[in-house]
Amino acid sequence: MKLLSASVLAVALLAGGCATRSAPDTPTRTVDGVLIGPSGMTLYTFARDTPDSGKSVCNGQCAANWPPLIAPDNAKPMGGYSVVTRDDGKKQWAYKGQPLYYWVKDTKAGDRTGDGVAGAWRIARP
């Protein structure tokens, strides 16, 4: 009987673990009240982007300085996250309708040097 109980428990744990791994994950995490990308770097929003427009206006040199949080081609909206299509056809994650970006001058996780740049960039917060 103990062997049967242990086997049932093991199967239940494995099944639960599989379900957890296959569940969709959010494209960002929150650390100290700030959204961070999968790389652990701070994310920002751009005041010139029109919320919920489905578009980013930061392209070319702007995107070189403020790299977008790229979404996979098959990304689907989830929770507060949506997907915008960039001018180059790539997909980008947005949070609450605002496209998300990194700042090229943030060099390590925890850096937040882009907040307030040009009066148009803000740290993304949940």
N, CA, C and O atoms as a GROMACS GRO file, in nm:
protein
  504
    1MET      N    1   0.082  -0.119   0.000
    1MET     CA    2   0.000   0.000   0.000
    1MET      C    3   0.087   0.126   0.000
    1MET      O    4   0.056   0.223  -0.069
    2LYS      N    5   0.197   0.125   0.078
    2LYS     CA    6   0.286   0.241   0.081
    2LYS      C    7   0.346   0.266  -0.056
    2LYS      O    8   0.361   0.381  -0.098
    3LEU      N    9   0.382   0.158  -0.127
    3LEU     CA   10   0.440   0.171  -0.261
    3LEU      C   11   0.339   0.234  -0.356
    3LEU      O   12   0.374   0.320  -0.436
    4LEU      N   13   0.213   0.190  -0.348
    4LEU     CA   14   0.109   0.246  -0.433
    4LEU      C   15   0.088   0.394  -0.402
    4LEU      O   16   0.076   0.474  -0.495
    5SER      N   17   0.083   0.431  -0.276
    5SER     CA   18   0.066   0.572  -0.238
    5SER      C   19   0.182   0.657  -0.287
    5SER      O   20   0.161   0.768  -0.337
    6ALA      N   21   0.303   0.606  -0.274
    6ALA     CA   22   0.421   0.679  -0.320
    6ALA      C   23   0.416   0.696  -0.472
    6ALA      O   24   0.452   0.802  -0.524
    7SER      N   25   0.371   0.593  -0.543
    7SER     CA   26   0.362   0.600  -0.690
    7SER      C   27   0.259   0.704  -0.732
    7SER      O   28   0.283   0.782  -0.824
    8VAL      N   29   0.143   0.704  -0.664
    8VAL     CA   30   0.038   0.801  -0.697
    8VAL      C   31   0.088   0.942  -0.670
    8VAL      O   32   0.064   1.033  -0.749
    9LEU      N   33   0.156   0.961  -0.558
    9LEU     CA   34   0.210   1.092  -0.524
    9LEU      C   35   0.312   1.136  -0.629
    9LEU      O   36   0.311   1.252  -0.670
   10ALA      N   37   0.400   1.046  -0.671
   10ALA     CA   38   0.503   1.079  -0.770
   10ALA      C   39   0.438   1.121  -0.902
   10ALA      O   40   0.481   1.218  -0.964
   11VAL      N   41   0.337   1.048  -0.945
   11VAL     CA   42   0.269   1.081  -1.071
   11VAL      C   43   0.200   1.217  -1.058
   11VAL      O   44   0.206   1.298  -1.151
   12ALA      N   45   0.136   1.242  -0.945
   12ALA     CA   46   0.069   1.370  -0.924
   12ALA      C   47   0.168   1.485  -0.927
   12ALA      O   48   0.141   1.589  -0.986
   13LEU      N   49   0.284   1.467  -0.863
   13LEU     CA   50   0.385   1.571  -0.863
   13LEU      C   51   0.440   1.595  -1.003
   13LEU      O   52   0.460   1.710  -1.044
   14LEU      N   53   0.464   1.488  -1.076
   14LEU     CA   54   0.514   1.504  -1.213
   14LEU      C   55   0.411   1.574  -1.300
   14LEU      O   56   0.445   1.664  -1.377
   15ALA      N   57   0.287   1.535  -1.289
   15ALA     CA   58   0.181   1.598  -1.370
   15ALA      C   59   0.167   1.745  -1.334
   15ALA      O   60   0.153   1.830  -1.422
   16GLY      N   61   0.172   1.775  -1.206
   16GLY     CA   62   0.163   1.914  -1.163
   16GLY      C   63   0.280   1.995  -1.214
   16GLY      O   64   0.263   2.109  -1.256
   17GLY      N   65   0.398   1.937  -1.211
   17GLY     CA   66   0.517   2.005  -1.261
   17GLY      C   67   0.508   2.032  -1.409
   17GLY      O   68   0.549   2.138  -1.456
   18CYS      N   69   0.456   1.937  -1.483
   18CYS     CA   70   0.442   1.955  -1.628
   18CYS      C   71   0.342   2.067  -1.658
   18CYS      O   72   0.364   2.150  -1.746
   19ALA      N   73   0.233   2.067  -1.582
   19ALA     CA   74   0.132   2.170  -1.606
   19ALA      C   75   0.190   2.309  -1.579
   19ALA      O   76   0.160   2.405  -1.649
   20THR      N   77   0.272   2.318  -1.476
   20THR     CA   78   0.332   2.447  -1.443
   20THR      C   79   0.427   2.491  -1.552
   20THR      O   80   0.427   2.608  -1.590
   21ARG      N   81   0.508   2.402  -1.603
   21ARG     CA   82   0.606   2.438  -1.705
   21ARG      C   83   0.540   2.476  -1.837
   21ARG      O   84   0.592   2.560  -1.909
   22SER      N   85   0.428   2.416  -1.868
   22SER     CA   86   0.366   2.443  -1.998
   22SER      C   87   0.273   2.564  -1.993
   22SER      O   88   0.228   2.612  -2.098
   23ALA      N   89   0.244   2.615  -1.874
   23ALA     CA   90   0.157   2.732  -1.863
   23ALA      C   91   0.229   2.854  -1.920
   23ALA      O   92   0.350   2.868  -1.903
   24PRO      N   93   0.155   2.943  -1.988
   24PRO     CA   94   0.220   3.062  -2.044
   24PRO      C   95   0.278   3.149  -1.933
   24PRO      O   96   0.219   3.163  -1.826
   25ASP      N   97   0.389   3.205  -1.960
   25ASP     CA   98   0.458   3.291  -1.866
   25ASP      C   99   0.446   3.435  -1.913
   25ASP      O  100   0.425   3.459  -2.032
   26THR      N  101   0.457   3.530  -1.823
   26THR     CA  102   0.453   3.669  -1.866
   26THR      C  103   0.589   3.708  -1.924
   26THR      O  104   0.691   3.649  -1.888
   27PRO      N  105   0.590   3.805  -2.013
   27PRO     CA  106   0.718   3.844  -2.076
   27PRO      C  107   0.809   3.925  -1.986
   27PRO      O  108   0.925   3.948  -2.020
   28THR      N  109   0.758   3.970  -1.870
   28THR     CA  110   0.840   4.049  -1.777
   28THR      C  111   0.824   3.995  -1.636
   28THR      O  112   0.741   3.908  -1.609
   29ARG      N  113   0.906   4.046  -1.549
   29ARG     CA  114   0.896   4.021  -1.405
   29ARG      C  115   0.894   4.157  -1.336
   29ARG      O  116   0.929   4.258  -1.396
   30THR      N  117   0.853   4.159  -1.211
   30THR     CA  118   0.858   4.281  -1.132
   30THR      C  119   0.960   4.265  -1.022
   30THR      O  120   0.956   4.168  -0.946
   31VAL      N  121   1.053   4.359  -1.013
   31VAL     CA  122   1.153   4.361  -0.907
   31VAL      C  123   1.155   4.502  -0.850
   31VAL      O  124   1.174   4.599  -0.923
   32ASP      N  125   1.135   4.513  -0.720
   32ASP     CA  126   1.134   4.644  -0.653
   32ASP      C  127   1.039   4.743  -0.720
   32ASP      O  128   1.071   4.861  -0.732
   33GLY      N  129   0.923   4.694  -0.764
   33GLY     CA  130   0.823   4.782  -0.823
   33GLY      C  131   0.850   4.825  -0.966
   33GLY      O  132   0.786   4.917  -1.016
   34VAL      N  133   0.946   4.759  -1.032
   34VAL     CA  134   0.986   4.795  -1.168
   34VAL      C  135   0.974   4.672  -1.258
   34VAL      O  136   1.007   4.561  -1.216
   35LEU      N  137   0.925   4.691  -1.381
   35LEU     CA  138   0.922   4.580  -1.477
   35LEU      C  139   1.062   4.558  -1.532
   35LEU      O  140   1.132   4.652  -1.570
   36ILE      N  141   1.101   4.432  -1.536
   36ILE     CA  142   1.229   4.394  -1.595
   36ILE      C  143   1.204   4.288  -1.701
   36ILE      O  144   1.109   4.210  -1.692
   37GLY      N  145   1.291   4.286  -1.802
   37GLY     CA  146   1.280   4.188  -1.908
   37GLY      C  147   1.345   4.056  -1.870
   37GLY      O  148   1.400   4.044  -1.760
   38PRO      N  149   1.339   3.957  -1.959
   38PRO     CA  150   1.400   3.827  -1.932
   38PRO      C  151   1.550   3.835  -1.902
   38PRO      O  152   1.605   3.748  -1.835
   39SER      N  153   1.615   3.939  -1.951
   39SER     CA  154   1.758   3.957  -1.927
   39SER      C  155   1.786   4.012  -1.787
   39SER      O  156   1.901   4.017  -1.744
   40GLY      N  157   1.680   4.053  -1.716
   40GLY     CA  158   1.696   4.113  -1.585
   40GLY      C  159   1.714   4.264  -1.590
   40GLY      O  160   1.731   4.328  -1.486
   41MET      N  161   1.710   4.320  -1.709
   41MET     CA  162   1.731   4.464  -1.726
   41MET      C  163   1.598   4.540  -1.715
   41MET      O  164   1.492   4.488  -1.749
   42THR      N  165   1.608   4.663  -1.666
   42THR     CA  166   1.494   4.752  -1.648
   42THR      C  167   1.427   4.782  -1.782
   42THR      O  168   1.494   4.797  -1.884
   43LEU      N  169   1.295   4.790  -1.778
   43LEU     CA  170   1.217   4.826  -1.897
   43LEU      C  171   1.159   4.966  -1.882
   43LEU      O  172   1.135   5.014  -1.771
   44TYR      N  173   1.138   5.031  -1.997
   44TYR     CA  174   1.092   5.170  -2.001
   44TYR      C  175   0.976   5.185  -2.098
   44TYR      O  176   0.955   5.100  -2.185
   45THR      N  177   0.902   5.294  -2.082
   45THR     CA  178   0.799   5.334  -2.178
   45THR      C  179   0.836   5.470  -2.235
   45THR      O  180   0.912   5.546  -2.174
   46PHE      N  181   0.783   5.499  -2.352
   46PHE     CA  182   0.814   5.620  -2.427
   46PHE      C  183   0.688   5.706  -2.437
   46PHE      O  184   0.585   5.660  -2.486
   47ALA      N  185   0.695   5.830  -2.390
   47ALA     CA  186   0.578   5.919  -2.386
   47ALA      C  187   0.522   5.948  -2.525
   47ALA      O  188   0.404   5.982  -2.537
   48ARG      N  189   0.601   5.935  -2.630
   48ARG     CA  190   0.552   5.966  -2.765
   48ARG      C  191   0.473   5.850  -2.827
   48ARG      O  192   0.409   5.868  -2.930
   49ASP      N  193   0.479   5.731  -2.764
   49ASP     CA  194   0.395   5.620  -2.809
   49ASP      C  195   0.252   5.648  -2.764
   49ASP      O  196   0.229   5.687  -2.650
   50THR      N  197   0.158   5.628  -2.853
   50THR     CA  198   0.017   5.645  -2.819
   50THR      C  199  -0.033   5.515  -2.758
   50THR      O  200  -0.031   5.411  -2.824
   51PRO      N  201  -0.077   5.519  -2.631
   51PRO     CA  202  -0.124   5.396  -2.567
   51PRO      C  203  -0.233   5.328  -2.649
   51PRO      O  204  -0.321   5.393  -2.706
   52ASP      N  205  -0.226   5.196  -2.653
   52ASP     CA  206  -0.325   5.110  -2.720
   52ASP      C  207  -0.334   5.132  -2.871
   52ASP      O  208  -0.432   5.091  -2.933
   53SER      N  209  -0.233   5.197  -2.931
   53SER     CA  210  -0.235   5.218  -3.076
   53SER      C  211  -0.189   5.094  -3.152
   53SER      O  212  -0.211   5.084  -3.273
   54GLY      N  213  -0.123   5.001  -3.082
   54GLY     CA  214  -0.070   4.882  -3.149
   54GLY      C  215   0.056   4.911  -3.227
   54GLY      O  216   0.095   4.832  -3.313
   55LYS      N  217   0.120   5.026  -3.198
   55LYS     CA  218   0.236   5.069  -3.276
   55LYS      C  219   0.341   5.133  -3.185
   55LYS      O  220   0.309   5.192  -3.081
   56SER      N  221   0.466   5.119  -3.226
   56SER     CA  222   0.577   5.187  -3.160
   56SER      C  223   0.625   5.296  -3.254
   56SER      O  224   0.637   5.274  -3.374
   57VAL      N  225   0.653   5.415  -3.199
   57VAL     CA  226   0.708   5.522  -3.282
   57VAL      C  227   0.860   5.536  -3.263
   57VAL      O  228   0.921   5.626  -3.320
   58CYS      N  229   0.919   5.446  -3.185
   58CYS     CA  230   1.064   5.447  -3.163
   58CYS      C  231   1.127   5.348  -3.260
   58CYS      O  232   1.128   5.227  -3.236
   59ASN      N  233   1.180   5.400  -3.370
   59ASN     CA  234   1.240   5.317  -3.475
   59ASN      C  235   1.376   5.375  -3.512
   59ASN      O  236   1.413   5.481  -3.462
   60GLY      N  237   1.449   5.308  -3.597
   60GLY     CA  238   1.579   5.356  -3.644
   60GLY      C  239   1.676   5.381  -3.531
   60GLY      O  240   1.699   5.293  -3.448
   61GLN      N  241   1.734   5.504  -3.527
   61GLN     CA  242   1.832   5.537  -3.424
   61GLN      C  243   1.770   5.533  -3.284
   61GLN      O  244   1.836   5.496  -3.187
   62CYS      N  245   1.642   5.571  -3.275
   62CYS     CA  246   1.574   5.563  -3.146
   62CYS      C  247   1.579   5.419  -3.093
   62CYS      O  248   1.611   5.397  -2.976
   63ALA      N  249   1.547   5.322  -3.178
   63ALA     CA  250   1.546   5.182  -3.136
   63ALA      C  251   1.688   5.129  -3.110
   63ALA      O  252   1.705   5.033  -3.036
   64ALA      N  253   1.788   5.191  -3.171
   64ALA     CA  254   1.926   5.152  -3.141
   64ALA      C  255   1.961   5.191  -2.997
   64ALA      O  256   2.032   5.118  -2.928
   65ASN      N  257   1.911   5.306  -2.952
   65ASN     CA  258   1.934   5.352  -2.815
   65ASN      C  259   1.836   5.292  -2.715
   65ASN      O  260   1.868   5.274  -2.598
   66TRP      N  261   1.718   5.261  -2.763
   66TRP     CA  262   1.610   5.207  -2.679
   66TRP      C  263   1.560   5.078  -2.742
   66TRP      O  264   1.452   5.076  -2.802
   67PRO      N  265   1.636   4.969  -2.730
   67PRO     CA  266   1.596   4.843  -2.794
   67PRO      C  267   1.460   4.794  -2.743
   67PRO      O  268   1.436   4.793  -2.622
   68PRO      N  269   1.373   4.755  -2.834
   68PRO     CA  270   1.240   4.707  -2.793
   68PRO      C  271   1.249   4.571  -2.725
   68PRO      O  272   1.340   4.493  -2.750
   69LEU      N  273   1.152   4.544  -2.638
   69LEU     CA  274   1.137   4.410  -2.581
   69LEU      C  275   1.066   4.327  -2.688
   69LEU      O  276   0.943   4.330  -2.700
   70ILE      N  277   1.144   4.253  -2.762
   70ILE     CA  278   1.092   4.176  -2.876
   70ILE      C  279   1.006   4.060  -2.828
   70ILE      O  280   1.040   3.992  -2.731
   71ALA      N  281   0.896   4.040  -2.898
   71ALA     CA  282   0.805   3.928  -2.872
   71ALA      C  283   0.821   3.828  -2.986
   71ALA      O  284   0.850   3.868  -3.098
   72PRO      N  285   0.801   3.700  -2.957
   72PRO     CA  286   0.806   3.603  -3.067
   72PRO      C  287   0.692   3.628  -3.166
   72PRO      O  288   0.590   3.686  -3.131
   73ASP      N  289   0.711   3.584  -3.289
   73ASP     CA  290   0.609   3.605  -3.393
   73ASP      C  291   0.473   3.549  -3.354
   73ASP      O  292   0.370   3.603  -3.395
   74ASN      N  293   0.472   3.442  -3.274
   74ASN     CA  294   0.345   3.378  -3.237
   74ASN      C  295   0.292   3.427  -3.102
   74ASN      O  296   0.201   3.366  -3.046
   75ALA      N  297   0.346   3.537  -3.048
   75ALA     CA  298   0.304   3.590  -2.918
   75ALA      C  299   0.157   3.630  -2.921
   75ALA      O  300   0.108   3.684  -3.020
   76LYS      N  301   0.089   3.603  -2.813
   76LYS     CA  302  -0.052   3.637  -2.798
   76LYS      C  303  -0.068   3.726  -2.674
   76LYS      O  304   0.006   3.709  -2.577
   77PRO      N  305  -0.163   3.818  -2.676
   77PRO     CA  306  -0.189   3.900  -2.557
   77PRO      C  307  -0.218   3.811  -2.436
   77PRO      O  308  -0.278   3.705  -2.448
   78MET      N  309  -0.174   3.856  -2.319
   78MET     CA  310  -0.200   3.784  -2.194
   78MET      C  311  -0.203   3.883  -2.080
   78MET      O  312  -0.112   3.965  -2.064
   79GLY      N  313  -0.308   3.876  -2.001
   79GLY     CA  314  -0.319   3.968  -1.888
   79GLY      C  315  -0.310   4.112  -1.936
   79GLY      O  316  -0.382   4.152  -2.027
   80GLY      N  317  -0.221   4.190  -1.876
   80GLY     CA  318  -0.202   4.329  -1.916
   80GLY      C  319  -0.109   4.347  -2.033
   80GLY      O  320  -0.079   4.460  -2.072
   81TYR      N  321  -0.062   4.236  -2.092
   81TYR     CA  322   0.034   4.243  -2.202
   81TYR      C  323  -0.034   4.230  -2.337
   81TYR      O  324  -0.126   4.149  -2.356
   82SER      N  325   0.013   4.310  -2.431
   82SER     CA  326  -0.033   4.302  -2.569
   82SER      C  327   0.090   4.302  -2.658
   82SER      O  328   0.203   4.317  -2.612
   83VAL      N  329   0.066   4.284  -2.787
   83VAL     CA  330   0.175   4.278  -2.884
   83VAL      C  331   0.153   4.387  -2.988
   83VAL      O  332   0.044   4.401  -3.042
   84VAL      N  333   0.258   4.464  -3.016
   84VAL     CA  334   0.252   4.564  -3.122
   84VAL      C  335   0.343   4.520  -3.235
   84VAL      O  336   0.438   4.445  -3.214
   85THR      N  337   0.312   4.567  -3.355
   85THR     CA  338   0.397   4.538  -3.471
   85THR      C  339   0.479   4.661  -3.503
   85THR      O  340   0.425   4.770  -3.521
   86ARG      N  341   0.609   4.643  -3.509
   86ARG     CA  342   0.701   4.753  -3.536
   86ARG      C  343   0.709   4.782  -3.686
   86ARG      O  344   0.664   4.701  -3.767
   87ASP      N  345   0.766   4.896  -3.721
   87ASP     CA  346   0.780   4.933  -3.862
   87ASP      C  347   0.858   4.829  -3.942
   87ASP      O  348   0.834   4.811  -4.061
   88ASP      N  349   0.952   4.760  -3.875
   88ASP     CA  350   1.032   4.658  -3.945
   88ASP      C  351   0.961   4.522  -3.950
   88ASP      O  352   1.018   4.425  -4.000
   89GLY      N  353   0.838   4.515  -3.899
   89GLY     CA  354   0.760   4.392  -3.901
   89GLY      C  355   0.779   4.304  -3.779
   89GLY      O  356   0.703   4.208  -3.760
   90LYS      N  357   0.877   4.334  -3.695
   90LYS     CA  358   0.898   4.254  -3.574
   90LYS      C  359   0.789   4.285  -3.473
   90LYS      O  360   0.726   4.391  -3.477
   91LYS      N  361   0.768   4.190  -3.383
   91LYS     CA  362   0.669   4.206  -3.276
   91LYS      C  363   0.738   4.256  -3.150
   91LYS      O  364   0.854   4.225  -3.124
   92GLN      N  365   0.665   4.335  -3.072
   92GLN     CA  366   0.717   4.393  -2.949
   92GLN      C  367   0.611   4.381  -2.840
   92GLN      O  368   0.492   4.400  -2.866
   93TRP      N  369   0.656   4.349  -2.719
   93TRP     CA  370   0.564   4.344  -2.605
   93TRP      C  371   0.527   4.486  -2.561
   93TRP      O  372   0.609   4.578  -2.566
   94ALA      N  373   0.403   4.501  -2.519
   94ALA     CA  374   0.354   4.624  -2.459
   94ALA      C  375   0.286   4.586  -2.328
   94ALA      O  376   0.230   4.477  -2.316
   95TYR      N  377   0.289   4.676  -2.232
   95TYR     CA  378   0.221   4.655  -2.105
   95TYR      C  379   0.121   4.767  -2.086
   95TYR      O  380   0.155   4.885  -2.092
   96LYS      N  381  -0.003   4.729  -2.062
   96LYS     CA  382  -0.113   4.825  -2.051
   96LYS      C  383  -0.113   4.921  -2.170
   96LYS      O  384  -0.134   5.041  -2.154
   97GLY      N  385  -0.089   4.866  -2.289
   97GLY     CA  386  -0.094   4.942  -2.413
   97GLY      C  387   0.032   5.020  -2.447
   97GLY      O  388   0.039   5.080  -2.554
   98GLN      N  389   0.132   5.020  -2.359
   98GLN     CA  390   0.256   5.096  -2.381
   98GLN      C  391   0.368   5.001  -2.423
   98GLN      O  392   0.403   4.911  -2.347
   99PRO      N  393   0.426   5.019  -2.542
   99PRO     CA  394   0.540   4.937  -2.582
   99PRO      C  395   0.654   4.947  -2.480
   99PRO      O  396   0.675   5.052  -2.418
  100LEU      N  397   0.726   4.838  -2.463
  100LEU     CA  398   0.834   4.829  -2.365
  100LEU      C  399   0.971   4.828  -2.432
  100LEU      O  400   0.990   4.766  -2.537
  101TYR      N  401   1.065   4.897  -2.369
  101TYR     CA  402   1.200   4.914  -2.424
  101TYR      C  403   1.306   4.898  -2.314
  101TYR      O  404   1.279   4.918  -2.196
  102TYR      N  405   1.425   4.862  -2.358
  102TYR     CA  406   1.545   4.866  -2.273
  102TYR      C  407   1.617   4.998  -2.303
  102TYR      O  408   1.584   5.065  -2.402
  103TRP      N  409   1.713   5.036  -2.220
  103TRP     CA  410   1.797   5.155  -2.244
  103TRP      C  411   1.939   5.105  -2.261
  103TRP      O  412   1.991   5.035  -2.175
  104VAL      N  413   2.001   5.141  -2.372
  104VAL     CA  414   2.134   5.092  -2.406
  104VAL      C  415   2.239   5.129  -2.301
  104VAL      O  416   2.340   5.060  -2.288
  105LYS      N  417   2.218   5.237  -2.225
  105LYS     CA  418   2.316   5.279  -2.125
  105LYS      C  419   2.300   5.209  -1.990
  105LYS      O  420   2.384   5.226  -1.902
  106ASP      N  421   2.194   5.130  -1.974
  106ASP     CA  422   2.187   5.042  -1.858
  106ASP      C  423   2.279   4.924  -1.888
  106ASP      O  424   2.258   4.853  -1.986
  107THR      N  425   2.379   4.904  -1.805
  107THR     CA  426   2.479   4.801  -1.836
  107THR      C  427   2.468   4.674  -1.753
  107THR      O  428   2.525   4.571  -1.788
  108LYS      N  429   2.392   4.682  -1.642
  108LYS     CA  430   2.376   4.563  -1.559
  108LYS      C  431   2.237   4.563  -1.497
  108LYS      O  432   2.172   4.667  -1.487
  109ALA      N  433   2.192   4.445  -1.458
  109ALA     CA  434   2.062   4.432  -1.394
  109ALA      C  435   2.056   4.528  -1.275
  109ALA      O  436   2.151   4.540  -1.197
  110GLY      N  437   1.943   4.596  -1.263
  110GLY     CA  438   1.924   4.691  -1.154
  110GLY      C  439   1.952   4.835  -1.194
  110GLY      O  440   1.908   4.928  -1.126
  111ASP      N  441   2.025   4.856  -1.306
  111ASP     CA  442   2.047   4.993  -1.354
  111ASP      C  443   1.913   5.053  -1.396
  111ASP      O  444   1.827   4.985  -1.451
  112ARG      N  445   1.897   5.182  -1.369
  112ARG     CA  446   1.774   5.254  -1.404
  112ARG      C  447   1.809   5.393  -1.456
  112ARG      O  448   1.744   5.492  -1.421
  113THR      N  449   1.911   5.400  -1.539
  113THR     CA  450   1.963   5.530  -1.581
  113THR      C  451   1.879   5.598  -1.689
  113THR      O  452   1.902   5.714  -1.722
  114GLY      N  453   1.781   5.527  -1.745
  114GLY     CA  454   1.700   5.586  -1.853
  114GLY      C  455   1.580   5.664  -1.805
  114GLY      O  456   1.516   5.733  -1.885
  115ASP      N  457   1.549   5.656  -1.677
  115ASP     CA  458   1.430   5.724  -1.628
  115ASP      C  459   1.444   5.876  -1.642
  115ASP      O  460   1.536   5.936  -1.586
  116GLY      N  461   1.352   5.937  -1.717
  116GLY     CA  462   1.351   6.081  -1.734
  116GLY      C  463   1.432   6.132  -1.852
  116GLY      O  464   1.434   6.253  -1.876
  117VAL      N  465   1.500   6.046  -1.926
  117VAL     CA  466   1.580   6.091  -2.041
  117VAL      C  467   1.491   6.166  -2.139
  117VAL      O  468   1.383   6.120  -2.176
  118ALA      N  469   1.537   6.283  -2.179
  118ALA     CA  470   1.468   6.370  -2.275
  118ALA      C  471   1.326   6.403  -2.230
  118ALA      O  472   1.244   6.447  -2.311
  119GLY      N  473   1.296   6.383  -2.104
  119GLY     CA  474   1.163   6.411  -2.053
  119GLY      C  475   1.057   6.318  -2.110
  119GLY      O  476   0.938   6.340  -2.088
  120ALA      N  477   1.097   6.214  -2.183
  120ALA     CA  478   1.001   6.129  -2.252
  120ALA      C  479   1.006   5.982  -2.211
  120ALA      O  480   0.918   5.905  -2.247
  121TRP      N  481   1.107   5.943  -2.138
  121TRP     CA  482   1.126   5.802  -2.101
  121TRP      C  483   1.100   5.782  -1.953
  121TRP      O  484   1.149   5.859  -1.870
  122ARG      N  485   1.023   5.678  -1.921
  122ARG     CA  486   0.991   5.646  -1.782
  122ARG      C  487   1.009   5.498  -1.756
  122ARG      O  488   0.987   5.414  -1.844
  123ILE      N  489   1.050   5.468  -1.635
  123ILE     CA  490   1.057   5.328  -1.593
  123ILE      C  491   0.918   5.268  -1.603
  123ILE      O  492   0.820   5.330  -1.561
  124ALA      N  493   0.909   5.148  -1.658
  124ALA     CA  494   0.782   5.078  -1.666
  124ALA      C  495   0.751   5.015  -1.530
  124ALA      O  496   0.835   4.947  -1.471
  125ARG      N  497   0.631   5.039  -1.482
  125ARG     CA  498   0.588   4.986  -1.352
  125ARG      C  499   0.456   4.912  -1.368
  125ARG      O  500   0.373   4.945  -1.452
  126PRO      N  501   0.439   4.810  -1.285
  126PRO     CA  502   0.312   4.734  -1.295
  126PRO      C  503   0.192   4.816  -1.247
  126PRO      O  504   0.079   4.767  -1.249
   0.00000   0.00000   0.00000
